[in-house]
Structure formats: structure tokens, C-alpha cells
Amino acid sequence: MYRALRKAFEDGKHEPGAADFYFGEMEMRRHADDIPRSERGLLTAYWALSGYGLRASRALAWLGTAMLLTIVLLMAFGLAQDTPKQIATGTVPAGGGKVTFEIDMDNPQNPTGNRFTGKRFEKALNVTLNSVVFRSSGQDLSTAGAYIEMTSRVTEPILLGLAVLAIRNRVKR
């Protein structure tokens, strides 16, 4: 019934009314007993994260929350104590010839001491903003930091996409 009413409003070029019936249609699907549990879970997540693509503020709030959580986790566990230094060692043969160098870098060390400083916040913010658009930050991260960055590089673009979808649906009306 909701689908038929939504279609009638869409055909009549009344998108705001159609959006209301779309929301109702999705709610009925989410609460129906005959749909699989996995689909119900997916619909519940879609509702919670962006109100079925109709609530831009909800999607932006989740994106902001995810970014803030990423920053805090990176400051606490993810950023290396110091930037590892590259060390070049080699030998110069007597009388000239080919010089061979071996470039080595220490592994990033887990942070100790005060983890919540302005410098660490700036690095964490840089990593987080890059992760929203699928880019690698190029920062030296601890093992935990690498996993935090990977997780944020998956979740935050999805939340950004839901926010863009919701904004598009609002503008379209």
C-alpha cells in the first residue's frame, strides 16, 4: 500500500509526499515478519545511520562521531612515539667504484607518556581526514594505528556517502 501511494505521489511530481511514503514503506519492510533476519538487520542499520537516506543530519552526526572516535583512538594508541629515522650505511671501495648503501628504518614505537597533545591531535586529524576520502595518510603508525586507519577507511566513506545521498534527496524535493 505504501509503495502504491509513493508511486502515485512520484507520478504526480510531489516528491516531498513521496518521501514520506518511502519512509513508511521502509518501516513496514523493516518490521515485517516474513523478511530474513539479515535483511532486517541491514534495514535497521540503514534506518539508524541515515533514516533510509532521508535524514542528512543523522548521517552527518554519525560521520562526525566516527571521525572523533578515530582521532581519539589514534591519539591514544595509533600514532608512533617518534618518527622513525632512516639510516643509510655503506662502504666506499678504495680507488673509487660502485658505492652500495643499505637504507634501514626502525619500526614505529608505541606511544608512552602524554598521548593527548596538540601535535598528536594534528597528526590524528590528518590521518582521519585522509581516511574519509580513501587516501593513505603517509604517517608512521603503530600496528594498532594501522588497523584503526584501515577501519576508518572503510566506515567513514560509507557514512559520507549516506550523508551525500540524504542531502541529494533533500535537494531533489
C-alpha positions as CSV (number, residue, x, y, z in Angstrom):
1,M,0.0,0.0,0.0
2,Y,2.8,2.4,0.9
3,R,4.6,1.5,-2.4
4,A,1.4,2.3,-4.4
5,L,0.9,5.6,-2.6
6,R,4.5,6.6,-3.0
7,K,4.4,5.8,-6.7
8,A,1.2,7.9,-7.1
9,F,2.9,10.9,-5.4
10,E,6.1,10.4,-7.6
11,D,4.0,10.3,-10.7
12,G,2.2,13.5,-9.6
13,K,5.6,15.2,-9.2
14,H,5.1,15.6,-5.4
15,E,8.5,14.4,-4.1
16,P,8.1,15.5,-0.5
17,G,4.9,13.5,-0.1
18,A,6.5,10.5,-1.9
19,A,9.5,10.7,0.5
20,D,7.1,10.3,3.5
21,F,5.6,7.2,1.9
22,Y,9.0,5.9,1.1
23,F,9.9,6.2,4.8
24,G,6.7,4.4,5.7
25,E,7.3,1.7,3.1
26,M,10.8,1.0,4.5
27,E,9.5,0.9,8.1
28,M,6.9,-1.7,7.1
29,R,9.6,-3.8,5.4
30,R,11.8,-3.5,8.5
31,H,9.1,-4.6,10.9
32,A,7.6,-7.4,8.6
33,D,7.8,-10.9,9.9
34,D,8.4,-12.5,6.5
35,I,11.8,-11.0,5.7
36,P,15.1,-12.7,6.6
37,R,17.0,-11.6,9.7
38,S,19.9,-10.4,7.7
39,E,17.7,-8.0,5.6
40,R,16.0,-6.8,8.7
41,G,19.5,-6.0,10.2
42,L,20.6,-4.2,7.1
43,L,17.4,-2.1,7.1
44,T,17.8,-1.3,10.8
45,A,21.4,-0.1,10.2
46,Y,20.2,1.9,7.2
47,W,17.5,3.5,9.3
48,A,19.8,4.2,12.3
49,L,22.6,5.7,10.2
50,S,20.7,7.9,7.8
51,G,16.9,7.5,8.2
52,Y,16.7,5.5,4.9
53,G,18.7,8.1,3.1
54,L,16.3,10.9,4.1
55,R,17.9,12.3,7.3
56,A,21.1,14.2,6.3
57,S,21.7,15.4,9.9
58,R,21.7,11.9,11.2
59,A,24.2,10.7,8.7
60,L,26.5,13.7,9.3
61,A,26.2,13.2,13.1
62,W,27.4,9.6,12.7
63,L,30.2,10.7,10.4
64,G,31.3,13.3,12.9
65,T,31.1,10.8,15.7
66,A,33.2,8.2,13.7
67,M,35.8,10.8,12.9
68,L,36.0,12.0,16.5
69,L,36.4,8.4,17.7
70,T,39.1,7.8,15.1
71,I,41.0,10.8,16.3
72,V,40.8,9.8,19.9
73,L,41.9,6.2,19.2
74,L,44.8,7.4,17.0
75,M,46.0,9.8,19.6
76,A,45.8,7.1,22.3
77,F,47.1,4.1,20.5
78,G,47.8,4.7,16.8
79,L,50.5,7.3,16.4
80,A,54.1,6.3,16.8
81,Q,56.1,7.8,19.7
82,D,58.6,9.5,17.3
83,T,59.0,9.4,13.6
84,P,61.5,6.6,12.8
85,K,64.7,7.8,11.3
86,Q,66.1,6.4,8.2
87,I,69.7,5.2,8.5
88,A,72.0,4.7,5.5
89,T,75.1,2.6,5.8
90,G,77.5,1.6,3.1
91,T,81.1,1.3,2.0
92,V,83.2,3.2,-0.4
93,P,85.7,0.9,-2.1
94,A,89.3,2.1,-2.2
95,G,90.2,3.6,-5.5
96,G,86.6,4.5,-6.5
97,G,84.0,2.3,-7.9
98,K,80.4,1.5,-7.1
99,V,79.0,2.7,-3.8
100,T,76.4,0.5,-2.1
101,F,74.0,1.8,0.5
102,E,71.6,-0.1,2.7
103,I,68.6,2.1,3.9
104,D,67.0,0.9,7.0
105,M,64.3,2.3,9.2
106,D,63.3,1.4,12.8
107,N,59.8,0.1,13.4
108,P,57.4,2.7,14.8
109,Q,57.3,2.5,18.6
110,N,54.1,2.6,20.6
111,P,53.4,5.9,22.4
112,T,54.3,6.4,26.0
113,G,53.7,9.4,28.3
114,N,51.3,12.2,27.4
115,R,49.4,11.0,24.3
116,F,46.9,13.9,24.1
117,T,49.0,16.8,22.8
118,G,48.3,19.4,20.1
119,K,51.0,17.9,17.8
120,R,49.5,14.4,18.1
121,F,45.9,15.8,17.6
122,E,47.1,17.4,14.4
123,K,48.6,14.2,13.1
124,A,45.5,12.2,14.1
125,L,43.2,14.8,12.4
126,N,45.3,14.5,9.2
127,V,45.1,10.7,9.2
128,T,41.3,10.8,9.8
129,L,40.5,13.4,7.1
130,N,42.6,11.4,4.6
131,S,40.7,8.2,5.6
132,V,37.3,9.8,4.8
133,V,38.4,10.0,1.1
134,F,40.2,6.6,0.9
135,R,43.7,8.1,1.0
136,S,46.6,6.9,3.0
137,S,48.0,9.5,5.3
138,G,51.6,8.5,4.9
139,Q,52.1,8.9,8.7
140,D,54.1,6.4,10.7
141,L,51.5,4.5,12.6
142,S,51.8,1.7,15.2
143,T,50.3,-1.7,14.5
144,A,47.1,-0.6,16.3
145,G,47.1,2.7,14.3
146,A,47.3,0.8,11.0
147,Y,44.2,-1.2,11.9
148,I,42.4,1.9,13.2
149,E,43.2,3.7,9.9
150,M,42.0,0.7,7.8
151,T,38.8,0.5,9.7
152,S,38.1,4.2,9.3
153,R,39.0,4.0,5.6
154,V,36.1,1.6,5.2
155,T,33.5,3.0,7.5
156,E,33.9,6.8,7.1
157,P,33.5,6.9,3.3
158,I,30.3,4.9,3.7
159,L,28.9,7.4,6.2
160,L,30.0,10.2,3.9
161,G,28.1,8.5,1.0
162,L,25.0,8.2,3.1
163,A,25.2,11.9,4.1
164,V,25.6,12.8,0.4
165,L,22.6,10.6,-0.5
166,A,20.4,12.2,2.2
167,I,21.4,15.7,1.1
168,R,20.7,14.8,-2.5
169,N,17.3,13.5,-1.6
170,R,16.5,16.7,0.3
171,V,17.6,18.9,-2.6
172,K,15.8,16.8,-5.1
173,R,12.5,17.5,-3.4
